[in-house]
Amino acid sequence: MTQSPSKYSEAGVDIDKGNLFVSRIKSIVADTHRRGVLSDIGGFSGLFAIGNEDLKNPVLVASTDGVGTKLNVAKLCNKHDTIGIDLVAMCVNDVIVSGAKPLFFLDYFACNALDVDVATEVVRGIAEGCKQAHCSLIGGETAEMPGLYQPGDYDLAGFVVGIGDRNAIIDGSDIRVGDRIIGLASSGFHSNGYSLIRKVFFEELGHKVDDFIEEFGCTVGEALLRPTRIYVDSVVNTLRRCKIHGLVHITGGGFIDNVPRILPAGCAAHIHRDSWPIPPCFTYLQDKGNISVGEMYRTFNMGIGMMVIVPENSVDDMLHQFGAHGEQPYLIGEIKAAQGGNGRQVVIDGVC
């Protein structure tokens, strides 16, 4: 008996389904395109012209990131239309800390077998994130890898390229003793610490995603899936009017590991814990999970998603500017001389 020829689809990879997916998302992707996009989705690469930027000495700034195990929460909730916002946010918020503005974005979607409906919702969220960040989604890659991923699983990675003026790059070198630290409120957990979050909420406390938590005013799933805040609009617009000495995106590593990345030698960032309200999702997690204060500040943003380091005489103007652009800013600390040499220190009241 002659064996029928094997097909790629029988191995778990459906090319026709992939083509259907591309056709589904074409209009979603095109809706993000701004001036400079030279290509349509479906080609071998994305093209973007940078000649329209009015910069004396342009520098490209790139970043890549993912959303970690927050994906597991999206799967538990069967809600996939916001995780793409997180993906964009984690990348573009890293780009703007250098003073650059995002230009274009690409995504990588890997799965066991393509679910066109789920993947389309993910891309819909990515497109929404790109709109919020004023950048164009110009391409991506979809990979079916049966045997590597379990049925129903998918993973995401994002890539953003921005542009800035070399003479205006923010690298922390202008930070001085006496500068003040402004914190911009986060929208919640953002996309960090979810392995610990899931352990406490689902394993230790036995919560379900539909459980209503009175302190949150919403369900567990709604609190944990709240999208990461994108700070592009407020930072880019404020930079046009005000001098910023340093920017810190509070991601994995929390306050303890992220703030020193921008400090010059011999400087210490002193943070006053009572200067902003800690959102209830963090206090609930800390209390119910029996997590130390130090661990909280090294893992989570604690309600501050972005720090802005500015000259002392600019504080009032900065608070006004960020407030006018939709942020909730707080004066949370100042830069002092580091004790004991040229180290880069973070001092948090009652923590370290």
N, C-alpha and C positions, 0 to 999 in steps of 0.2 A: 504494500500500500504506500503510495507516494505521500510524503508529508507536505502539507501546504506551507508556502513561504512564510517565514516569521515577519511580523510587523513591529515597528517602533511603538505603536500604541499598545500592543500586547505586553510590552515591557514597562508600561506605565507612563509613557510620554506621548501626549496627544497634540500633534502639531496643528491640527485643525482647530482645536480648542484655543490654542495660543493665538492663532490668527483671528478668531472670533473676539478674543479679549482685546487685541490691538484695535479692532474696528469699534469696539464698545467705548474705549477710552479716548479715541482721537479728538472728539469735540471737547472732552473734559480737559485734556492737555492743552489744546489750542487756546482755550479760554484764559490760560495763564500767560500767554506770550506777550512780551513787551517789545519795544523797539530794539532791534539788534538780532532777533531770532531769524536765522536764514534757512532753517530746515524744518521739515515736518517729522512727526513721529513715524517710525517704521523704517528709517534708513539705518545705515551701519554706524552712524555717529551723529551727534548733534552739533550744529554750527551756530556760532554767536559772534557778531561783529562788535568790537569794543571801541571802534573809532569815534562813536558818538559821545563818549565820556569826555567832559571838559576838564582834563587833568594835565598838569604840567609834566609830571613824572609818574605815570601810572604803574601800579604794582598789582599783580594778581594775588589774591588771598584765597586759599582753599581749605576746606575742612571736610571730614567724613565722620559719621557716627551712626548709631542704631538706637533702638529703644529698649533693649534688654528684655527682661522677662515681664515687662508690662504687656507684652504680646499675649502672655498666658491669661491675663485678666480680660483682654479683648475676646479671647476665645471662650472663656467661661461665660461672659456676658452675651456672646454671639453678637457683638457690636464692633464693627470694623471701620466705621466711617470717620473716626477721630484719631486713630493711631498714626495715620499719615501726617497729621498736624504735628504730633510729637516728633516724628522723624525729621521734618523740616526744621522745627524749632531747635532741636539739639545741634543741628549743623549751622544754621544761620546765626544763632546766638553766639556761637564760637567765633564766627567771622567778624561780627560787628565789634567785638572787644578790641580789635586792632584799628577801629575807625573806618573800616571798609564797608561798602554796601553790597549786598548780594546781587549777582547778575543772573545766574542760571543754576538749575538743580537737576540731578539725575538720581534715579532710584534703582535698587536691586531687590527683586522679590524672588525668594527661593522657597520651594514647597515640595511636598511629596507628589501631589497631583493637583493640577490647576483647577480651582473652583472659580469660575469666571465671575460669579456674583460677588463672592468675598473679595477677590482681587480688584474688582471694579470699585467696590466701596473703599478699599485701601487707597487706591489712586485718587478717588474723589477727595479723601482727606489730605493727601499730598498736595493736590491742586489748591485746596483751600489754604493750606499752610503757605504755599508759594504766593498766593494772592496777598495774604497778610504780610509777607516778607518782601513784597514787590519784586519778586524774581520769577523767572520763567522756567517751567518744567520742559526741558528740551529732549528728554530721552530716558531710557532705562533698560533694564534687562529682566526677563522673567525666566526662571530656571526650574524645571521639574526634575527632582532627583529622588525617585522612589528608592527606598532602601537606606537613604541617608536621613530623610525626615520621616516621621511617623504620619499616618493618615490624618488629615485635618490640620497638621502643623504648617506654619510658614514662618519665614524670617525676613527681616528688612534691613537694608543699609542705605544710607543716603550720602550724597556727595554734592557739595555746593562750591561754586567759584564766585568770588566777589572781587571788587576792585577798589583801590584806594590810592591816594597820592603819597608817594614815598616820603615827602617832606612833612606829611601830616599823620604818619603812622603813630598809633598809641601803643607804646611798649612798656610804659611804667617808668621810663627814665626821667620824666618830669616830676614824679612824685617827690614831695618834700615834707619834712617834719612840719606839722602845723596844718597840713591839708585835712579836709574833712571827708567823711565817708557817708554817702547817701545810698540807702538800700531801696530797691524797687521791688514791690510786693510780687510774690509768686502766685500762681493759681492753685497751688497745692503741692503734691509730691513731685510734680513734673514727671521725669522719666528715670529717676535714680532710686536705688535702694529697694527695688521691687522683690528681690529674693527674700529680704528680711521682712518686708511688708506682707508678702504672701504667706510666709511662715507664721507670722503672728496672727493675721486675720483668719486664715483658712485652716491652718494646722493646729495652732494652739488654742484659738478662741472658737473654732468651728463655725465661723460665719459663712453664710452664703451670699452671693452677690446681690440678691434681692432683699437682704436684711436691711431694715430701716434703722439708722443710727441717729438718735435724737440730737446728739451733740453736733452732728454734721448737717442735719436738716435734709438728708437725702439718703439713698441706699449706699451700701458698701461699694457696689459696682460703679455708681455714679461718681463717688468720691475718688475712687482709684483710677477711673478712666478720664478724669478731667484733663483736658489737653494742656500741654506745656505752653506757657505764655511766650509769645514771640515779641521781642523788644526792639525789632528793627526800626519801626516807624518812629518811636519816641527817641531812640538814641541818635539816629541819622538826622532828624530834625533839630534836636537839641545841639548837636555838634555844629550846625550851621551858625548858631548864635553864641555858643559858650565854649570856653576852654575846658577840656576834660583831661586830667592827668593820668587816669587809669581806669580800666573797666575790668570787672571780674564776673564771669559767668559761673554761678554756683551750681555745679553739676556733681558727678560722682566724686567723692572726697569731701563734699560739704564745704564748710568754712575753713576747716583746718588745713586741707591740702590745696585748695584752689587759690586762696588769697595770697599766699607767699609767691605764687607764680608771677605776680605782677609787681612785687615790691622790690625796690632797689636795696642793695646791701646797706645794713645799718638802720633799716626802718622797721617799725613794728605797727601793725594795725590793731588798735584797741577798739573792741566792739562792746557796746552797752546792750545787754540782753533785754533790758526793760524799755528800750526805745521804740519797739514796734510790737504789735499784738501777734503772738504765735497762733497760727490757725489751729482749730481744734483737732484736725486730722493728725497733727504731730503730737499734741499733748495726749490724745487718746492712745496712739501707738506706743508712746513712751511709757505711759502708765500701765496699760494692759499687757505690754510686752516685757515689762521690767527692764527697760533699756536705759543705760546710764546717760547722763547729760552729755558727757564727752563723746559717746558713741553716736548720739543723735546729731551733734554738730560736725561729726566727721563723715556722716553718711548722707544727711538730708540738707535741703536748703532752708528749712525751718521758717519758711514764709518769706524769704528774701531770695529772689531768683537772679538778681543782677546787682552788683555793687558798682558805684560810680565814685571815683576819688577826684575831688575838685579843690581848687584854692579856697581858703576860708572866706574870702570876700565875695565868692560867687555862690555861696550856699543858698541864699534867699532866691536869687534868680534861677538857679538850677531847680529848686523845689517847685517854683512856679512853672517853669518850662515843662518839666516832666508831668506835672499835674495837668497842664493844658493839653498834653498829648495822651491823656488817658491812663497814666500810671498813678499808682498810689506810692509816693515817695516818703521816706522817713530819714531823718538825720540819725545815723546809728553809731557813729564813732569818729575817730580821728587818727592821724598818723603821728606817732611819737618816735623818739630815738630808741633803737633796740638796745636792750641791756646785755652787757657782756660781749661786745664786739660787733662784727659786721654781719650777723645773722639776719634772716628775714623771719619775723615773728608774727604770730597772731595771738592776741591776748583777748579772751572773751570773759567778761565778768562772771566769776563763779565757776568757770570751766577750766581755763588754762591761762 
